[in-house]
Every structure is written in C-alpha cells, then in structure tokens.
Amino acid sequence: MTSTAGVDADQPGGEKSTAELVHNLTEQFSHLARTEIRLAVREAQEKAKHAGIGAASIGAAAVLAGYGVAVVLAGVVLLIALALPAWVAAMIVGVVLLLTAGVAALVARKQFRRSAPIPSEAVANTKEDIQVVKEAVRR
C-alpha cells in the first residue's frame, strides 16, 4: 500500500497545488537563509579568532623587537664607552635617538596633514560645480 500523506485526493497524479508549492518554496528559502547565516557567523567567528591570534603574535613580536633594539643600543653605548667615559657615550646615543624620534615625528606630522579627513579637492570641485549650476539657472 502506498502512502498518500501530503497528496490531496483532488489533485491528479499527486501534483501539489500552487499554494503548496509556494509554501514549500518559502519554507525551503527560509531554511536556506538561516543555514547560510549560521555558516557566515561561524566563518566570521573563525576568522576573528585567527585575526586575534595574529594580532597577539604581532604584539609579542613588537615587544621582543623593542627589547632587541634596547640591547643593541646598550651595546653601542658600551662600544663608545671604550673610547669615551660611559656617561658621554650614553648621552651621545640618547641625543641621536631623540633626534631620530624628532625627525620621525615631523615626517608623521607632514603625512597626517596631507591626509586630512575632508577631501579638499573634491569639495573644491563640488563648489565649482554648484557655482556653474547657479550661473546656468540665472540665465
């Protein structure tokens, strides 16, 4: 004996009505959308996890590089201290570091000024366009 569950006796050959097809399509689409959203969330969580691990690794590398630079600078001080008193060697290295930091700060300042958040060229072009349109309307 065959099952007739889900098949109307009025429908010839077990075909579903348009309403049933639309209902099934809506259910399937809804299920597909929920499944895709769950997959996207899971994928985003996995990528965020990897990004966090990467950021922590970069942070650790930066700290270790800072310690390495400090050791190299101490070596430079000790090297200069072979020819001059240790305090003079430390002052020379300190002054060179401060001058280098100052130059880096000036370069950064110049770059930040060039990267103003307002697109000045586009604003100027837009003002010019508005002026042209105003003049055209006046004529």
C-alpha positions as CSV (number, residue, x, y, z in Angstrom):
1,M,0.0,0.0,0.0
2,T,1.4,3.4,-0.9
3,S,1.3,6.4,1.4
4,T,-0.8,9.4,0.4
5,A,0.5,11.7,3.1
6,G,0.9,15.2,1.7
7,V,-1.1,14.3,-1.5
8,D,-4.6,15.6,-1.9
9,A,-7.1,13.2,-3.4
10,D,-8.4,16.1,-5.6
11,Q,-5.0,16.6,-7.3
12,P,-4.5,14.2,-10.2
13,G,-1.2,12.3,-10.2
14,G,-0.2,13.5,-6.8
15,E,0.7,17.0,-8.0
16,K,0.8,19.8,-5.4
17,S,-1.2,22.9,-5.7
18,T,0.4,26.3,-6.4
19,A,-0.3,27.4,-2.8
20,E,1.5,24.3,-1.5
21,L,4.4,24.9,-3.9
22,V,4.7,28.5,-2.8
23,H,4.5,27.4,0.9
24,N,7.2,24.8,0.4
25,L,9.4,27.3,-1.5
26,T,9.0,29.8,1.3
27,E,10.0,27.2,3.9
28,Q,13.0,26.0,1.9
29,F,14.2,29.5,1.2
30,S,13.8,30.4,4.9
31,H,15.7,27.3,5.9
32,L,18.4,28.0,3.4
33,A,18.7,31.6,4.6
34,R,19.0,30.6,8.2
35,T,21.6,27.9,7.3
36,E,23.7,30.4,5.3
37,I,23.5,32.9,8.1
38,R,24.7,30.3,10.6
39,L,27.5,29.4,8.3
40,A,28.5,33.0,7.8
41,V,28.5,33.6,11.5
42,R,30.6,30.5,12.2
43,E,33.1,31.6,9.4
44,A,33.3,35.1,10.8
45,Q,34.0,33.8,14.3
46,E,36.7,31.5,13.0
47,K,38.3,34.4,11.0
48,A,38.1,36.7,14.0
49,K,39.8,34.0,16.1
50,H,42.7,33.8,13.7
51,A,42.9,37.6,13.4
52,G,43.1,37.8,17.2
53,I,45.9,35.3,17.3
54,G,47.7,37.1,14.6
55,A,47.3,40.5,16.4
56,A,48.7,38.9,19.6
57,S,51.6,37.5,17.7
58,I,52.4,40.9,16.1
59,G,52.2,42.5,19.6
60,A,54.6,39.9,21.0
61,A,57.0,40.4,18.1
62,A,56.9,44.2,18.6
63,V,57.8,43.8,22.3
64,L,60.6,41.4,21.6
65,A,61.9,43.7,18.8
66,G,61.8,46.6,21.3
67,Y,63.9,44.6,23.7
68,G,66.3,43.7,20.9
69,V,66.7,47.3,20.0
70,A,67.4,48.2,23.6
71,V,70.1,45.6,23.8
72,V,71.7,46.8,20.6
73,L,71.7,50.4,21.9
74,A,73.3,49.2,25.1
75,G,76.0,47.6,23.0
76,V,76.5,50.8,21.1
77,V,76.9,52.7,24.4
78,L,79.4,50.1,25.6
79,L,81.3,50.3,22.3
80,I,81.5,54.1,22.5
81,A,82.4,53.8,26.2
82,L,85.7,52.1,25.1
83,A,86.9,55.5,23.8
84,L,84.9,58.0,26.0
85,P,83.6,58.0,29.5
86,A,80.4,55.8,29.9
87,W,78.2,58.8,30.7
88,V,79.3,60.6,27.5
89,A,78.7,57.5,25.4
90,A,75.1,57.2,26.9
91,M,74.4,60.9,26.2
92,I,75.6,60.6,22.6
93,V,73.3,57.6,22.0
94,G,70.4,59.3,23.8
95,V,70.8,62.5,21.7
96,V,71.0,60.5,18.5
97,L,67.8,58.6,19.5
98,L,66.0,61.8,20.4
99,L,67.0,63.5,17.1
100,T,65.8,60.4,15.1
101,A,62.5,60.4,17.0
102,G,62.1,64.2,16.2
103,V,62.6,63.6,12.5
104,A,60.1,60.7,12.6
105,A,57.6,62.9,14.3
106,L,58.0,65.7,11.8
107,V,57.5,63.2,8.9
108,A,54.4,61.8,10.6
109,R,53.0,65.3,11.2
110,K,53.5,66.2,7.5
111,Q,51.8,62.9,6.4
112,F,48.9,63.5,8.8
113,R,48.4,67.0,7.4
114,R,48.3,65.6,3.9
115,S,45.7,63.0,4.9
116,A,43.0,65.4,6.2
117,P,39.7,63.5,6.5
118,I,38.0,66.1,4.3
119,P,38.6,65.5,0.6
120,S,39.5,69.1,-0.2
121,E,40.0,68.7,-3.9
122,A,36.5,67.0,-4.2
123,V,35.0,69.8,-2.1
124,A,36.5,72.5,-4.3
125,N,35.3,70.7,-7.4
126,T,31.8,70.4,-6.0
127,K,31.7,74.1,-5.0
128,E,32.8,74.9,-8.6
129,D,30.0,72.7,-10.0
130,I,27.4,74.4,-7.8
131,Q,28.6,77.8,-8.9
132,V,28.3,76.7,-12.6
133,V,24.8,75.4,-12.0
134,K,23.8,78.6,-10.2
135,E,25.0,80.7,-13.1
136,A,23.2,78.5,-15.6
137,V,19.9,78.9,-13.6
138,R,20.3,82.7,-13.5
139,R,20.4,82.9,-17.3
